[in-house]
């Protein structure tokens, strides 16, 4: 007679406080992309194309969805997709620091870049493992 054993599965750990802080910040960054699409903003001499604003909003929504889904599960794939979306968004905003534009565009671009770096660092942190000492 043969006995069948159930496969052992590892429980998926819920993300820690630092990862959740990064996820929350990334969701706020993603939601902050929406007003740039619908508001009438004085962009200065170099107005971005509408397609770029639409892409920026879509990337923000990807970030929000990934953050919400990864909140309880800690799914590393979703966290990586979220980080990639944030980095692409920051690269799209980066020219706002260097081109001649209104002051609020420069400040908003700098804040978005700093918040993106902070969020990615927090999300990508691994929980610390106790070190094994060989005797």
TIKOLZA-213472 format. One record per residue: residue in three letters; residue number from 1; x, y, z of N, C-alpha, C, O in turn. Coordinates in steps of 0.05 Angstrom, whole numbers, plus 5000, padded with zeros to 4 digits. Atoms other than C-alpha are relative to their C-alpha. Layout:
REM residues N
[r 'ALA' NUM [X Y Z] [X Y Z] [X Y Z] [X Y Z]],
...
***
This chain:
REM residues 135
[r 'UNK' 1 [5017 4977 5000] [5000 5000 5000] [5018 5025 5000] [5037 5027 5016]],
[r 'UNK' 2 [4984 4976 5002] [5028 5068 4981] [4985 5023 5014] [4961 5025 5013]],
[r 'UNK' 3 [5012 4977 4987] [5016 5131 5019] [5008 5025 4985] [5030 5028 4975]],
[r 'UNK' 4 [4995 4974 5014] [5010 5199 4987] [5003 5022 5021] [4987 5023 5040]],
[r 'UNK' 5 [4997 4977 4981] [5036 5259 5023] [4994 5026 4985] [5000 5028 4961]],
[r 'UNK' 6 [5006 4974 5012] [5013 5329 5010] [5026 5015 4995] [5045 5014 5011]],
[r 'UNK' 7 [4976 4985 5005] [5065 5373 4977] [5003 5023 5020] [4983 5035 5029]],
[r 'UNK' 8 [4995 4979 4981] [5097 5421 5024] [5002 5027 4986] [5016 5029 4966]],
[r 'UNK' 9 [4999 4973 5012] [5085 5494 5007] [5010 5020 5021] [5003 5018 5044]],
[r 'UNK' 10 [4991 4979 4982] [5119 5553 5037] [4979 5022 5001] [4969 5030 4980]],
[r 'UNK' 11 [5019 4978 4999] [5072 5606 5062] [5014 5025 4990] [5037 5030 4996]],
[r 'UNK' 12 [4989 4975 5010] [5082 5672 5027] [4999 5020 5022] [4978 5027 5033]],
[r 'UNK' 13 [5000 4981 4978] [5105 5721 5079] [4988 5027 4991] [4991 5036 4969]],
[r 'UNK' 14 [5011 4973 5006] [5067 5787 5082] [5023 5020 5002] [5042 5016 5017]],
[r 'UNK' 15 [4978 4981 5001] [5110 5847 5067] [5003 5015 5027] [4983 5019 5041]],
[r 'UNK' 16 [4995 4985 4976] [5142 5884 5124] [4992 5029 4998] [4982 5038 4978]],
[r 'UNK' 17 [5008 4973 4998] [5131 5955 5145] [5015 5018 4979] [5003 5036 4968]],
[r 'UNK' 18 [4985 4983 5019] [5186 5984 5101] [4991 4995 4971] [4989 5014 4955]],
[r 'UNK' 19 [5010 5006 5027] [5161 5948 5039] [4972 5012 4996] [4966 5023 4975]],
[r 'UNK' 20 [5027 4988 5002] [5090 5971 5053] [5002 5030 4998] [4986 5043 4985]],
[r 'UNK' 21 [4996 4971 5003] [5115 6042 5062] [5007 5007 4972] [4998 5027 4960]],
[r 'UNK' 22 [4993 4995 5028] [5147 6038 4994] [4977 4996 4981] [4974 5010 4961]],
[r 'UNK' 23 [5023 5004 5016] [5084 6009 4964] [4980 5023 5002] [4968 5031 4982]],
[r 'UNK' 24 [5018 4978 4996] [5042 6064 4994] [5010 5025 4986] [4994 5039 4973]],
[r 'UNK' 25 [4989 4977 5014] [5089 6117 4968] [4998 4997 4970] [4992 5017 4955]],
[r 'UNK' 26 [5003 5005 5029] [5088 6085 4899] [4971 5004 4991] [4967 5014 4968]],
[r 'UNK' 27 [5028 4996 5007] [5012 6085 4899] [4993 5030 4999] [4979 5039 4981]],
[r 'UNK' 28 [5004 4971 5001] [5012 6159 4916] [5013 5013 4976] [5001 5030 4963]],
[r 'UNK' 29 [4987 4990 5024] [5062 6173 4861] [4983 4993 4974] [4981 5010 4956]],
[r 'UNK' 30 [5016 5008 5023] [5019 6134 4812] [4974 5017 4997] [4967 5025 4975]],
[r 'UNK' 31 [5024 4983 5000] [4956 6172 4832] [5006 5029 4993] [4989 5043 4982]],
[r 'UNK' 32 [4993 4972 5006] [4993 6238 4826] [5004 5005 4970] [5005 5028 4962]],
[r 'UNK' 33 [4997 4997 5029] [5003 6225 4751] [4974 5008 4986] [4975 5020 4965]],
[r 'UNK' 34 [5025 4995 5013] [4929 6232 4736] [4994 5030 4995] [4986 5037 4973]],
[r 'UNK' 35 [5006 4972 5005] [4921 6308 4746] [5015 5012 4977] [5005 5031 4964]],
[r 'UNK' 36 [4984 4988 5022] [4976 6323 4696] [4987 4995 4973] [4992 5010 4954]],
[r 'UNK' 37 [5014 5006 5025] [4932 6292 4642] [4975 5018 4996] [4970 5027 4974]],
[r 'UNK' 38 [5026 4987 5003] [4867 6328 4657] [5000 5029 5007] [4981 5044 4999]],
[r 'UNK' 39 [4999 4972 4993] [4887 6395 4686] [5012 5017 4978] [5029 5008 4963]],
[r 'UNK' 40 [4988 4981 5019] [4902 6456 4644] [5023 5014 5014] [5020 5032 5030]],
[r 'UNK' 41 [4975 4992 4987] [4974 6468 4665] [5016 5017 4981] [5018 5011 4957]],
[r 'UNK' 42 [4982 4983 5015] [5019 6524 4641] [5028 4986 4999] [5043 4988 5019]],
[r 'UNK' 43 [4975 5015 5003] [5078 6482 4616] [5023 5017 4992] [5046 5007 4992]],
[r 'UNK' 44 [4978 4983 5010] [5118 6540 4591] [5003 4997 4970] [4983 4990 4956]],
[r 'UNK' 45 [4995 5001 5029] [5149 6541 4522] [5000 4972 4988] [4992 4968 4965]],
[r 'UNK' 46 [4998 5027 5010] [5159 6466 4516] [4978 4983 5012] [4982 4969 5032]],
[r 'UNK' 47 [5022 5017 4990] [5091 6433 4526] [5004 4971 4992] [5010 4966 4968]],
[r 'UNK' 48 [4997 5028 5008] [5095 6357 4528] [4977 4991 4983] [4955 5001 4985]],
[r 'UNK' 49 [5022 5011 5017] [5056 6319 4476] [4979 4985 5017] [4985 4974 5038]],
[r 'UNK' 50 [5021 5013 4986] [4989 6292 4497] [5005 4970 5004] [4998 4958 5024]],
[r 'UNK' 51 [4995 5029 4998] [5011 6221 4482] [5020 4994 5023] [5017 4973 5036]],
[r 'UNK' 52 [4982 5004 4978] [5068 6228 4532] [4986 5002 5027] [4991 4987 5045]],
[r 'UNK' 53 [5015 4998 4975] [5020 6252 4586] [4982 4976 5004] [4978 4966 5026]],
[r 'UNK' 54 [5017 5024 4998] [4974 6194 4570] [5016 4975 5008] [5007 4959 5024]],
[r 'UNK' 55 [4982 5022 4992] [5032 6145 4575] [5008 5002 5029] [5010 4982 5044]],
[r 'UNK' 56 [4992 4996 4972] [5053 6176 4641] [4977 4992 5019] [4982 4980 5040]],
[r 'UNK' 57 [5023 5008 4984] [4982 6166 4668] [4997 4970 5000] [4991 4958 5021]],
[r 'UNK' 58 [5003 5029 5001] [4980 6094 4644] [5022 4986 5017] [5016 4967 5031]],
[r 'UNK' 59 [4979 5012 4983] [5047 6079 4678] [4993 5004 5029] [4999 4987 5045]],
[r 'UNK' 60 [5009 4995 4973] [5020 6111 4741] [4979 4980 5009] [4979 4971 5032]],
[r 'UNK' 61 [5021 5019 4993] [4959 6066 4740] [5012 4971 5003] [5003 4956 5020]],
[r 'UNK' 62 [4987 5026 4997] [5004 6004 4730] [5013 4999 5028] [5011 4979 5042]],
[r 'UNK' 63 [4987 4999 4974] [5042 6026 4792] [4979 4997 5023] [4984 4983 5042]],
[r 'UNK' 64 [5021 5001 4980] [4977 6035 4832] [4990 4971 5002] [4987 4961 5024]],
[r 'UNK' 65 [5011 5028 5000] [4950 5966 4812] [5020 4981 5012] [5013 4964 5028]],
[r 'UNK' 66 [4979 5018 4988] [5016 5931 4828] [5003 5005 5030] [5006 4985 5045]],
[r 'UNK' 67 [4997 4995 4972] [5021 5966 4895] [4976 4989 5016] [4980 4977 5038]],
[r 'UNK' 68 [5023 5011 4987] [4950 5946 4914] [5001 4970 5002] [4995 4958 5022]],
[r 'UNK' 69 [4999 5029 5001] [4959 5874 4893] [5023 4989 5017] [5021 4967 5029]],
[r 'UNK' 70 [4978 5009 4985] [5027 5868 4927] [4998 5006 5030] [5014 4997 5046]],
[r 'UNK' 71 [5002 4991 4972] [5004 5900 4992] [4998 4976 5020] [5012 4976 5040]],
[r 'UNK' 72 [5004 5022 4982] [4980 5835 5025] [5017 4976 4993] [5025 4960 5011]],
[r 'UNK' 73 [4986 5024 5009] [5017 5783 4984] [5030 5002 5002] [5044 4982 5006]],
[r 'UNK' 74 [4971 4997 5001] [5087 5812 4980] [5012 4988 4976] [5035 4981 4975]],
[r 'UNK' 75 [4991 5013 5025] [5092 5783 4910] [5023 5016 4988] [5020 5039 4981]],
[r 'UNK' 76 [4976 4986 5009] [5162 5801 4888] [4999 5008 4971] [5010 5028 4963]],
[r 'UNK' 77 [5003 4993 5029] [5144 5800 4814] [4985 5026 4997] [4992 5044 4982]],
[r 'UNK' 78 [5016 4976 5001] [5091 5853 4825] [5016 5024 5011] [5014 5046 5000]],
[r 'UNK' 79 [4984 4978 4989] [5139 5894 4867] [5021 5009 4979] [5027 5033 4977]],
[r 'UNK' 80 [4980 4993 5021] [5191 5891 4811] [4987 5015 4977] [4998 5034 4967]],
[r 'UNK' 81 [5014 4985 5022] [5140 5912 4758] [4994 5028 5010] [4996 5047 4994]],
[r 'UNK' 82 [5006 4974 4989] [5119 5969 4804] [5025 5017 5000] [5024 5040 4992]],
[r 'UNK' 83 [4975 4985 4999] [5192 5990 4813] [5008 5009 4971] [5017 5031 4967]],
[r 'UNK' 84 [4994 4993 5028] [5203 5988 4737] [4982 5022 4990] [4992 5041 4976]],
[r 'UNK' 85 [5018 4979 5009] [5141 6030 4725] [5008 5027 5013] [5007 5048 4999]],
[r 'UNK' 86 [4991 4976 4987] [5165 6081 4776] [5025 5012 4988] [5028 5036 4984]],
[r 'UNK' 87 [4975 4990 5012] [5234 6085 4745] [4995 5011 4973] [5007 5032 4966]],
[r 'UNK' 88 [5007 4989 5027] [5206 6095 4675] [4986 5027 5003] [4992 5045 4989]],
[r 'UNK' 89 [5013 4975 4995] [5161 6149 4703] [5020 5022 5008] [5018 5044 4998]],
[r 'UNK' 90 [4980 4981 4992] [5220 6183 4736] [5017 5009 4977] [5025 5033 4975]],
[r 'UNK' 91 [4984 4993 5024] [5260 6181 4671] [4984 5018 4982] [4996 5035 4968]],
[r 'UNK' 92 [5017 4983 5017] [5201 6213 4635] [4998 5028 5012] [4994 5047 4997]],
[r 'UNK' 93 [5003 4974 4986] [5198 6269 4687] [5027 5014 5001] [5028 5039 5005]],
[r 'UNK' 94 [4973 4989 4997] [5274 6280 4689] [5005 5025 4984] [5018 5044 4994]],
[r 'UNK' 95 [4994 4975 5015] [5277 6332 4633] [4987 5025 5012] [4996 5047 5007]],
[r 'UNK' 96 [5012 4977 4988] [5231 6377 4674] [5018 5015 5019] [5013 5038 5025]],
[r 'UNK' 97 [4981 4986 4983] [5290 6393 4718] [5019 5017 4984] [5028 5038 4993]],
[r 'UNK' 98 [4979 4987 5016] [5336 6415 4662] [4990 5019 4979] [5005 5037 4971]],
[r 'UNK' 99 [5009 4981 5020] [5292 6451 4612] [4989 5025 5013] [4983 5025 5037]],
[r 'UNK' 100 [5011 4975 4989] [5269 6522 4621] [4970 4998 5001] [4956 4996 4981]],
[r 'UNK' 101 [5029 5004 4995] [5200 6515 4651] [4992 5015 5025] [5010 5024 5040]],
[r 'UNK' 102 [5008 4986 4976] [5158 6546 4706] [5012 4985 5025] [5018 4962 5024]],
[r 'UNK' 103 [4988 5010 4976] [5185 6536 4776] [4986 4975 5012] [4999 4957 5022]],
[r 'UNK' 104 [5014 5023 4989] [5130 6488 4798] [5005 4975 4985] [5005 4953 4997]],
[r 'UNK' 105 [4993 5024 5015] [5148 6440 4742] [5027 4990 5009] [5030 4965 5012]],
[r 'UNK' 106 [4974 5008 4991] [5220 6439 4764] [4999 4987 5028] [5011 4966 5033]],
[r 'UNK' 107 [5003 5010 4973] [5201 6429 4837] [4985 4973 5000] [4993 4954 5013]],
[r 'UNK' 108 [5015 5025 5002] [5149 6375 4820] [5017 4978 4989] [5015 4955 4998]],
[r 'UNK' 109 [4982 5021 5012] [5200 6338 4777] [5020 4990 5020] [5025 4966 5022]],
[r 'UNK' 110 [4981 5008 4980] [5251 6339 4833] [4987 4983 5022] [4999 4963 5031]],
[r 'UNK' 111 [5014 5015 4978] [5201 6315 4885] [4992 4972 4990] [4995 4953 5005]],
[r 'UNK' 112 [5007 5026 5011] [5177 6259 4839] [5024 4982 4999] [5022 4958 5005]],
[r 'UNK' 113 [4976 5016 5002] [5248 6235 4827] [5010 4991 5027] [5017 4967 5031]],
[r 'UNK' 114 [4991 5008 4973] [5267 6236 4901] [4980 4980 5012] [4989 4960 5024]],
[r 'UNK' 115 [5020 5019 4990] [5201 6201 4920] [5002 4973 4986] [4998 4952 4999]],
[r 'UNK' 116 [4997 5025 5014] [5213 6149 4866] [5024 4984 5011] [5022 4960 5016]],
[r 'UNK' 117 [4976 5013 4989] [5283 6133 4891] [4994 4988 5028] [5000 4966 5034]],
[r 'UNK' 118 [5007 5009 4973] [5257 6129 4963] [4981 4976 4999] [4986 4956 5013]],
[r 'UNK' 119 [5020 5022 5002] [5198 6084 4943] [5013 4974 4990] [5008 4953 5001]],
[r 'UNK' 120 [4987 5024 5011] [5241 6036 4902] [5019 4988 5020] [5019 4963 5023]],
[r 'UNK' 121 [4982 5010 4980] [5293 6030 4957] [4984 4985 5022] [4991 4964 5031]],
[r 'UNK' 122 [5016 5013 4979] [5239 6015 5009] [4986 4974 4990] [4986 4955 5005]],
[r 'UNK' 123 [5014 5024 5011] [5201 5965 4964] [5019 4977 4996] [5011 4954 5000]],
[r 'UNK' 124 [4981 5021 5007] [5263 5926 4945] [5015 4989 5024] [5031 4970 5020]],
[r 'UNK' 125 [4986 5011 4976] [5287 5915 5016] [4991 4972 5006] [4967 4966 5004]],
[r 'UNK' 126 [5006 5027 4991] [5290 5843 5037] [5000 4999 5030] [5015 5014 5043]],
[r 'UNK' 127 [4999 5003 4970] [5274 5823 5108] [5026 4989 5008] [5038 4972 4996]],
[r 'UNK' 128 [4973 5009 4991] [5337 5814 5147] [4998 4971 5011] [4979 4964 5026]],
[r 'UNK' 129 [4999 5028 4991] [5355 5741 5159] [5021 4999 5023] [5042 5011 5021]],
[r 'UNK' 130 [4979 5003 4980] [5390 5723 5223] [5024 4984 4989] [5020 4964 4975]],
[r 'UNK' 131 [4976 5013 5011] [5461 5703 5207] [5006 4975 5015] [5003 4973 5040]],
[r 'UNK' 132 [4992 5026 4989] [5485 5633 5219] [5029 5001 5007] [5046 5009 4990]],
[r 'UNK' 133 [4972 5000 4992] [5549 5627 5258] [5009 4971 5000] [4997 4954 5013]],
[r 'UNK' 134 [4989 5027 5001] [5591 5566 5243] [5017 4995 5025] [5033 5012 5032]],
[r 'UNK' 135 [4985 5007 4975] [5619 5532 5305] [5021 4980 4993] [5036 4972 5011]],
***
